[in-house]
Amino acid sequence: MRMTTRDIRAKKNSGEKLVMVTAYDASTARIVDQAGVDMILVGDSVGTNVLGLDSETRVTLDDVIHHARAVARSTANPLLVGDLPFMTFRVSTEQALAASARMIQEGRVQAVKLEGGVEVTPQVEAITTAGIPVMGHVGLTPQSVNELGGYRAQGRDSEGAKAVVDGALALESAGAFAIVLESIPHRLAGWITERTSVPTIGIGAGPHCDGQVQVIHDIAGWNPDFLPRHAKRFGNVAEEFRRAVAGYADEVRGGSFPTERHSFRISNSVMEDLQD
Ligand code: KIV
């Protein structure tokens, strides 16, 4: 049974930690579902992790929808959340509604996520009023990396901390069912978590949030050259992949793969007919 936003909110009340991870394709999403997570985020991080882009700002609505559809086809249990990419919701509430509708209808997710605080509350209100659940996202918001001056922690001085708090409370009032807190001090995250009725989902925000979200490539060890400060490797997929491909290459070159067992039989009579 697929998780609902009601189930997600109930877990805050029962004190059970929420587990969310990104996925962008059918085979990864199937494994993530089997491992048992509450939510999958088809994030705009698809750009840097899968599409070879250098920034989240290059990801389009079509990109996320395409990947969300693949994730939806291969999962049965987690709540699916599709990220609204850069400038697909900021122009107007009409634009935000149209993008969210496409994400639900074409991407087949159950909720959308959008970045921003107080300034995006009209969009959050409009989308939730239209019956589409919204996950908010404050703190470090990668789509604003050029304005923030890099991928740096937020909310560390009084003005910054107040902006993060105001944003989170405004998103709650506007109807968000959960709020991502990215790269903010853990005490600030705990403070917000205690004061909001909706679950906080942390990434780089410490242990006091109601749940956590991570990028699958980081936790699975897909990228051997880089691990963000907020992440931890729980596996070494890159090494396993390399070993599989190197083993295949060795056996093809050495002649031990494939054997006849990996092919198909033909009768002697058909072979004899070829001689004629
Ligand atoms: O796109 C993404 O992966 C995200 C998470 C970092 C929350 O927005």
Residues whose N, C-alpha, C, O or C-beta is under 5 A from the ligand:
A	BS01	KIV	T22 G43 D44 S45 V180 V213
